[in-house]
Amino acid sequence: MRDHSQKISRRSFIRQTTATGAATACLSTASAAARSTTPAQTTIQEIRSLTPHLLLNGTVAVSRPLLAPSQLSFRIGLARTRMASYPCDSMDFVMMDLERPDRRSRHAHWCTGDLSGRLLEFLCCAEGVDGKNDARLEELFQRILQQRRPSGFIGRYSASPDDPVPEQDPVRAGAASKLFHGLLRYYELTGEPRALSAAKGLAEVLWSVHEEWAKRLADPRTFGDVSQWVVEPFARLYNITKDPRWIEFCRMIRDGLQSCENRVCHSHGFLSTLRGLQELTLITGDLSWNEAVDRNYRIIVEKQFEMADGNIPEKFPHSERNEGCSIADWLMLNLNQGLIHGDDLAYDKAERIFWNALAFNQLITGGLGHRRITANGYGVDKIHEAWWCCTQNGGMAMSHYARHTVTLRQKTLQINLLTPGQFQVPLPGGGFARLRIDTAYPARPETVIEAENMPVEMPLRVRIPSCMQDANIQETRDGKRRRVLLSGKIGHRIEQCHPGVILTYGPLVLAPGRGAENKATAKDSFSEGAPAGYIPK
């Protein structure tokens, strides 16, 4: 007889069901269980993960993380599990946007390279960050490669509901899909030359029609915000090959880029394009690439296109629902702004986005998507999961959050985010500094940071979260070793958000209960029956 006397909490239930789902997904994939590892079983040197390099003329770098159990590692695992669960447990289903079997369809099946490319990009970026992987990564790459055409285009049709062959699309939009992004990430992760060759093929396809792109970019009525996100993979390809054509394509898009102000703008496409310009800034060291980012960043903040918790609408300036992809882009944009400018406020904003807007957007299944925006928060209706885009972009954003936990900037090692785990950061003279962060933040404002192989003259700086009061930092040194103890206080705060105020507890933005609303508009059994003082005014 099974013993049912032991109680189980909601959190324990989520963890157990997530583990069960992950195990099921692994069993359905050859050798997945044998290849899956956990942080407790391995070291950061043994895992396969994207390797960070010095950027911005050798002055900055992100870290290579191996996360300890935490909300961040848990949520990355949730997103990975969701993308290995029905219906995405079928590679035939995933690959429909490229293989396009006759008389078969699914949501967004005509968006060439979208789901397949996004999944490739997400799995590459998340690989090893939490000590785990997805054994389908190699199979996904091989299936993508099989759809490569002699022209360099990948897939049966271009990205249009009318199913034109690629050569009939004047701008070859399918070549500008997330597939371009994913192939370069796969190359950066594995060094696989066929991935680089396939990415070059897509770049050549787009370059063959760059004059048509220039014509359409000059007329905002004929070109949307989505395809311009191709700036990011072109930047990465330029960094690898140094072919000047790729940076010229990026310059063409930058020079024709409209502001997000005074027009209806697809926030995911626009923010992804800005992230591409940030990538060029980091790769070239030329801050002029970031000028358009800085201008639009100020517009989004000052015009309050974002909500107080970091939420981003599906369309700028405002729309009836948000989008998980856009929230993830806004998170990554702030991380990059913090790295480029050494901006503590941008990292503070990224922290708020993760703990609020992105976390609240993620469903119990691990998927991300859309929620209705109301005057003072979110609606509980019109919740839509987007397994074809938001889940992958959200998971990728969380892996970037892990990498920005510790960075190098201007000969200083910086702890930007209080995330538990191990981190390696490249040093200007070669080698890596190694750090370990043990923290219960935000449950308790207590953190221990231990660093090894740090140059004696290099400072170690900790960003104090804005929600932490009376912070106290104690540092001890022993040659190339450092030990930092951080403590402080976390509690409720009232912040101005123009108009009105918000109530926070630590990094969390608190929402009022129904009983705190006007009784004339909120009459339900719970608010009327709640004991006095249960819901604060």
C-alpha positions, 0 to 999 in steps of 0.5 A, spaced: 500 500 500 502 506 498 503 511 503 499 518 502 500 521 509 506 525 506 504 532 504 506 535 498 507 542 496 505 546 490 512 547 488 514 540 490 509 538 485 511 542 479 518 540 480 516 532 480 512 533 474 517 537 471 522 531 472 517 526 470 516 530 463 523 531 462 524 523 463 519 521 458 522 526 453 529 523 454 526 516 453 523 518 447 530 520 444 535 515 443 541 515 449 538 522 452 538 519 459 545 517 458 547 524 456 543 528 461 547 531 466 546 535 473 551 540 476 552 535 482 555 530 477 560 534 473 564 541 473 564 547 469 570 545 465 566 538 463 560 541 460 559 543 453 557 550 453 558 556 449 565 559 450 565 567 452 570 571 448 573 578 449 569 583 446 568 591 445 576 592 443 577 586 448 574 590 454 568 586 456 566 579 456 560 575 459 561 568 463 560 561 462 555 559 467 554 552 471 548 554 475 546 551 481 539 549 483 535 556 483 529 559 480 533 561 474 535 554 472 528 551 474 525 555 469 530 554 463 529 547 465 521 548 464 522 551 457 527 545 455 522 540 458 516 544 454 520 544 447 520 536 448 513 535 450 507 534 445 506 537 440 514 538 440 516 532 442 515 530 434 521 532 430 516 531 424 512 536 427 518 541 429 520 541 422 514 542 418 516 549 416 522 546 412 520 540 410 513 542 408 510 535 407 504 535 402 497 535 405 500 537 412 500 543 416 500 546 423 500 553 426 505 557 423 507 552 418 509 557 412 513 561 417 520 558 413 525 556 419 521 559 424 520 554 429 526 549 427 530 555 427 528 558 434 529 551 437 536 550 434 538 557 437 534 556 444 538 549 445 544 551 443 544 557 448 541 553 453 546 547 452 550 546 459 548 552 462 544 548 468 549 542 466 543 539 462 542 538 454 537 536 449 539 530 445 535 532 439 540 538 438 544 534 433 538 530 430 535 537 429 541 540 425 541 534 421 534 535 419 535 542 417 541 541 413 537 536 409 533 541 406 538 545 404 537 547 396 543 548 391 541 556 391 543 556 399 536 557 401 533 552 406 526 549 405 521 547 400 518 554 400 519 561 402 516 565 408 509 566 405 502 563 405 502 563 398 507 557 398 512 561 393 518 557 391 524 561 394 527 564 387 520 567 386 520 571 393 523 578 391 526 579 398 528 572 400 524 573 406 525 565 408 533 566 408 532 572 414 528 567 419 531 565 425 534 559 422 540 564 420 541 565 427 540 558 430 545 555 425 551 560 427 549 559 434 550 551 433 557 553 429 559 557 435 557 551 440 560 545 436 565 548 431 561 544 426 563 547 419 557 545 415 553 549 420 557 555 418 557 553 410 549 553 411 549 560 414 554 563 409 549 560 404 543 564 407 547 570 407 549 569 400 542 568 398 540 575 402 546 579 399 543 577 392 537 581 393 540 587 397 538 592 392 531 590 393 532 590 401 534 597 400 529 599 396 523 597 401 527 599 407 526 606 404 519 605 404 516 603 411 509 601 408 513 595 404 517 592 409 515 590 416 519 590 423 520 582 423 525 581 417 530 586 420 532 582 426 537 579 421 542 584 423 544 579 429 546 573 425 549 578 420 553 581 425 555 574 428 557 572 421 562 578 420 565 576 426 567 570 424 569 571 416 570 579 416 567 579 410 565 586 409 558 585 405 555 582 412 557 589 415 554 593 409 548 589 410 547 591 417 549 598 415 543 598 410 538 596 415 541 601 421 540 607 416 533 605 414 531 603 421 525 607 424 524 610 431 519 606 435 515 612 436 509 615 433 508 609 429 505 602 430 511 597 431 511 590 432 515 590 439 519 583 438 521 584 431 524 591 433 527 589 439 530 583 436 533 588 431 536 593 436 539 587 439 543 586 433 545 593 433 548 591 440 551 585 437 555 589 432 557 594 437 560 589 442 563 585 436 566 592 432 568 596 438 564 602 435 559 605 439 556 609 433 552 602 432 549 603 439 546 610 438 539 608 435 539 603 441 540 608 446 535 613 442 529 608 442 531 605 449 530 612 452 523 612 448 521 606 451 523 608 458 521 615 458 514 614 454 512 608 458 512 603 453 514 598 458 509 597 464 512 598 471 514 590 472 518 590 465 512 587 461 512 589 454 506 590 449 506 586 443 506 592 439 509 599 441 506 604 443 501 599 447 496 593 445 491 589 448 496 583 450 503 582 451 508 577 448 513 573 451 518 574 445 518 581 446 519 581 454 525 576 453 528 581 448 527 587 453 530 583 458 536 581 453 537 588 451 537 591 458 543 586 459 547 588 453 546 595 455 549 594 462 555 590 459 556 596 453 555 602 458 557 599 465 549 601 467 547 598 473 540 601 472 540 597 466 542 590 470 537 592 475 531 593 470 533 586 467 533 583 474 526 586 475 524 583 468 526 576 470 523 576 477 516 579 474 514 580 467 518 574 464 516 569 470 509 571 470 509 570 463 511 563 463 506 558 464 506 551 469 508 547 463 514 551 462 511 555 455 511 562 454 506 566 450 501 572 451 497 575 456 491 580 456 494 587 459 489 591 463 490 598 466 493 595 473 496 589 471 494 583 467 487 579 465 486 572 467 483 571 460 486 571 453 492 567 456 495 564 450 501 559 449 506 560 444 510 554 443 512 556 436 516 562 438 515 565 445 518 559 449 524 558 445 526 566 446 524 566 453 529 560 454 534 563 451 533 570 454 534 566 461 540 563 459 543 570 457 541 572 464 545 566 467 551 569 462 551 576 465 551 574 472 558 575 472 562 579 467 568 583 465 568 590 464 574 595 464 579 590 468 574 589 473 570 583 475 563 585 476 557 581 479 551 584 476 546 579 478 545 574 485 545 568 481 547 561 485 552 557 481 559 557 478 562 562 473 568 562 468 570 569 465 575 570 460 581 575 462 585 580 458 591 576 459 589 569 457 585 564 462 579 564 466 577 567 473 573 562 476 567 564 481 562 561 485 556 564 488 552 561 494 546 565 495 539 565 498 537 571 494 531 574 494 528 569 499 534 572 504 539 578 502 545 574 504 550 572 499 557 569 499 562 570 493 568 566 492 573 567 486 580 564 484 585 565 479 584 573 479 589 578 477 592 581 484 590 588 481 583 586 478 578 589 482 571 585 484 565 589 484 558 587 486 552 591 484 547 592 490 540 591 487 536 597 488 531 593 493 536 591 498 537 596 503 543 597 508 548 593 504 554 591 507 560 588 503 566 584 506 572 582 502 578 578 504 584 576 499 589 571 499 593 572 493 589 570 487 583 568 491 577 573 494 572 572 498 566 577 499 560 577 504 554 581 502 548 582 507 543 587 507 535 588 508 529 586 504 522 589 505 516 592 502 518 599 498 513 604 495 515 606 488 513 612 484 511 609 477 508 616 474 502 616 474 501 612 481 505 608 485 507 600 485 508 596 492 514 591 491 517 586 496 525 585 494 525 585 486 518 583 486 512 587 484 506 586 488 499 586 485 493 588 489 488 582 491 481 583 489 479 585 496 483 591 495 479 594 489 473 598 490 467 594 493 462 597 488 466 593 482 469 587 486 464 583 489 466 576 490 465 571 496 473 571 497 473 579 498 467 579 502 469 573 506 476 575 507 478 576 515 480 584 517 487 586 515 488 579 510 489 584 504 492 590 505 490 597 503 
